[in-house]
Amino acid sequence: LSQQEGRVHVIGLDRSGRGDETEQVTQVVIFGASGYSGLELLRILAQHPEVRVVGASSDKWAGRPIKEVVPTFPSRLAFEPHAALLARASGEIAFLATPAKTSIELAPQLLAQNRRVVDLSGAFRLKDRAEYPRWYGFDHPRPDLLETAQYGLPEIDGQLGAPSLVANPGCYATAAILAVTPWLRAGLLDPAEPIFMDGKSGTTGAGRTLEDGLLHAEVAENLRPYRLLGHQHTPEIEQALAKAAGRAVTVSFTAHLIPMRRGLLVSAYGKAAQGVDAEAVKRAFGKAYGDSPFVQLTERAPETAIVTGTNVAAVHSVYDERTRGLIAFCAIDNLVKGAAGQAVQNMNRMLGLPQTLGLMPQGVS
Ligand SMILES: NC(=O)c1ccc[n+]([C@@H]2O[C@H](COP(=O)([O-])OP(=O)(O)OC[C@H]3O[C@@H](n4cnc5c(N)ncnc54)[C@H](OP(=O)(O)O)[C@@H]3O)[C@@H](O)[C@H]2O)c1
């Protein structure tokens, strides 16, 4: 066994333990591996040909074999306490599937250990430190990391380069930005008007949280708007859209909880600029996503069920001549394209691997 900068060269066994092949893999660790996004990372990485998970943290499940909750996991590794995994300084890349405040504590320590970090929380997504108290409820202690962190929405941001810290986008933000960026790039929107959006997400979007409002009896057969005027993805969406438009963009975003486990749909409404027609909308979306392996332009408004279990974002936009309105939709699986799948896509880009590696759409029907 030889080890060089977190890449390990194993001679004797392939990752399934079947044969005597030689493999070269990148070692990674996951903090917060027992959460919904952490578990999804374990599931995806269990099938990734170039990566081996060598550490997965959970205080609650410490000592429990990962295979008990992810049967496809290829080794006998067990969950271990967060502090123990941090002290072990293992892995080339660390995924943080933890609350934002925890990511702010962990990321600097991991970077000091020369690890690269993909953070799934909102801790490093906003460039403007002043936005944190209002939208996240705390003062950000590390403005230097806000500056160096790279926002990782591959279909929008192009090349990633070799950042040490990637801020993986929020689930609603991913769908919202993918839904309307082509409008802004092509100048289809009336710049005097805001964009109105609503997002609807299944309950895994809230994490495995013990809260009255997330009990089955409260969620089943119910539809509920939440965090009105205050959803923390609003500034993240505005930040990305301003970059695409080259000007400030105002967004009114309302989140809703729907009675399903996973899946998310954003519907967006804008006022079209003079001279826009249906053909211009079609052209703008074809140009933006024609080459994208994970954005699928659908012929009709997308449904969440078609993307469940995949890293695909299903996008559709129309021009409404009657109201001079633009409407766009994006459906994703909040735990895959909205969290773990996109994090693996970013990891692939950090390692210079094809971004689709280990992520080819399978889904469930
Ligand atoms: N759920 C989604 O759809 C989604 C989508 C995009 C982004 N995200 C973001 O991803 C992150 C994880 O979300 P989730 O929904 O997967 O959460 P979750 O189901 O509530 O799980 C949270 C995880 O964080 C761990 N954790 C809690 N406090 C910790 C601490 N002080 N130190 C280390 N680890 C700690 C927990 O470990 P224990 O086992 O010890 O409790 C658990 O594994 C959040 O920042 C969330 O905003 C979630």
The ligand as an SDF file (V2000), in Angstrom:
LIG
                    3D

 48 52  0  0  0  0  0  0  0  0999 V2000
  -31.5690   18.0750    3.1960 N   0  0  0  0  0  0  0  0  0  0  0  0
  -31.4060   18.7030    2.0350 C   0  0  0  0  0  0  0  0  0  0  0  0
  -32.2200   18.5640    1.0950 O   0  0  0  0  0  0  0  0  0  0  0  0
  -30.2240   19.6200    1.8340 C   0  0  0  0  0  0  0  0  0  0  0  0
  -29.9850   20.1170    0.5430 C   0  0  0  0  0  0  0  0  0  0  0  0
  -28.8930   20.9720    0.3300 C   0  0  0  0  0  0  0  0  0  0  0  0
  -28.0780   21.3060    1.4000 C   0  0  0  0  0  0  0  0  0  0  0  0
  -28.3490   20.8330    2.6410 N   0  0  0  0  0  0  0  0  0  0  0  0
  -27.4430   21.2370    3.7290 C   0  0  0  0  0  0  0  0  0  0  0  0
  -26.6350   20.1110    4.0910 O   0  0  0  0  0  0  0  0  0  0  0  0
  -26.3610   20.1490    5.4870 C   0  0  0  0  0  0  0  0  0  0  0  0
  -26.8640   18.8380    6.1000 C   0  0  0  0  0  0  0  0  0  0  0  0
  -28.2640   18.7880    5.9130 O   0  0  0  0  0  0  0  0  0  0  0  0
  -29.1330   17.4730    6.2010 P   0  0  0  0  0  0  0  0  0  0  0  0
  -30.5020   17.8200    5.7710 O   0  0  0  0  0  0  0  0  0  0  0  0
  -28.4680   16.2760    5.6480 O   0  0  0  0  0  0  0  0  0  0  0  0
  -29.0840   17.4700    7.8270 O   0  0  0  0  0  0  0  0  0  0  0  0
  -29.5370   16.3870    8.8860 P   0  0  0  0  0  0  0  0  0  0  0  0
  -30.2960   15.2870    8.2370 O   0  0  0  0  0  0  0  0  0  0  0  0
  -30.2030   17.1410    9.9810 O   0  0  0  0  0  0  0  0  0  0  0  0
  -28.1380   15.8400    9.4250 O   0  0  0  0  0  0  0  0  0  0  0  0
  -27.2230   16.6790   10.0670 C   0  0  0  0  0  0  0  0  0  0  0  0
  -25.8970   15.9650   10.2210 C   0  0  0  0  0  0  0  0  0  0  0  0
  -24.9830   16.8830   10.8190 O   0  0  0  0  0  0  0  0  0  0  0  0
  -24.3820   16.2530   11.9300 C   0  0  0  0  0  0  0  0  0  0  0  0
  -24.0830   17.2380   12.9730 N   0  0  0  0  0  0  0  0  0  0  0  0
  -24.9580   17.9260   13.7330 C   0  0  0  0  0  0  0  0  0  0  0  0
  -24.2970   18.7180   14.5960 N   0  0  0  0  0  0  0  0  0  0  0  0
  -22.9820   18.5000   14.3830 C   0  0  0  0  0  0  0  0  0  0  0  0
  -21.8020   18.9870   14.9820 C   0  0  0  0  0  0  0  0  0  0  0  0
  -21.8360   19.9110   15.9600 N   0  0  0  0  0  0  0  0  0  0  0  0
  -20.6060   18.5410   14.5110 N   0  0  0  0  0  0  0  0  0  0  0  0
  -20.5740   17.6670   13.4960 C   0  0  0  0  0  0  0  0  0  0  0  0
  -21.6670   17.1670   12.8810 N   0  0  0  0  0  0  0  0  0  0  0  0
  -22.8480   17.5620   13.3500 C   0  0  0  0  0  0  0  0  0  0  0  0
  -25.3830   15.2060   12.4140 C   0  0  0  0  0  0  0  0  0  0  0  0
  -24.6500   14.1920   13.0970 O   0  0  0  0  0  0  0  0  0  0  0  0
  -25.2110   13.2880   14.3400 P   0  0  0  0  0  0  0  0  0  0  0  0
  -25.4490   11.9310   13.7670 O   0  0  0  0  0  0  0  0  0  0  0  0
  -24.1270   13.2750   15.3400 O   0  0  0  0  0  0  0  0  0  0  0  0
  -26.4790   13.9430   14.8170 O   0  0  0  0  0  0  0  0  0  0  0  0
  -25.9600   14.7320   11.1000 C   0  0  0  0  0  0  0  0  0  0  0  0
  -25.1560   13.7340   10.5370 O   0  0  0  0  0  0  0  0  0  0  0  0
  -27.0880   21.3840    6.0590 C   0  0  0  0  0  0  0  0  0  0  0  0
  -26.2010   22.4550    6.1500 O   0  0  0  0  0  0  0  0  0  0  0  0
  -28.1660   21.6510    5.0130 C   0  0  0  0  0  0  0  0  0  0  0  0
  -28.5290   23.0210    4.9680 O   0  0  0  0  0  0  0  0  0  0  0  0
  -29.3870   19.9680    2.8860 C   0  0  0  0  0  0  0  0  0  0  0  0
  1  2  1  0
  2  3  2  0
  2  4  1  0
  4  5  1  0
  4 48  2  0
  5  6  2  0
  6  7  1  0
  7  8  2  0
  8  9  1  0
  8 48  1  0
  9 10  1  0
  9 46  1  0
 10 11  1  0
 11 12  1  0
 11 44  1  0
 12 13  1  0
 13 14  1  0
 14 15  2  0
 14 16  1  0
 14 17  1  0
 17 18  1  0
 18 19  2  0
 18 20  1  0
 18 21  1  0
 21 22  1  0
 22 23  1  0
 23 24  1  0
 23 42  1  0
 24 25  1  0
 25 26  1  0
 25 36  1  0
 26 27  1  0
 26 35  1  0
 27 28  2  0
 28 29  1  0
 29 30  1  0
 29 35  2  0
 30 31  1  0
 30 32  2  0
 32 33  1  0
 33 34  2  0
 34 35  1  0
 36 37  1  0
 36 42  1  0
 37 38  1  0
 38 39  2  0
 38 40  1  0
 38 41  1  0
 42 43  1  0
 44 45  1  0
 44 46  1  0
 46 47  1  0
M  CHG  2   8   1  16  -1
M  END
$$$$
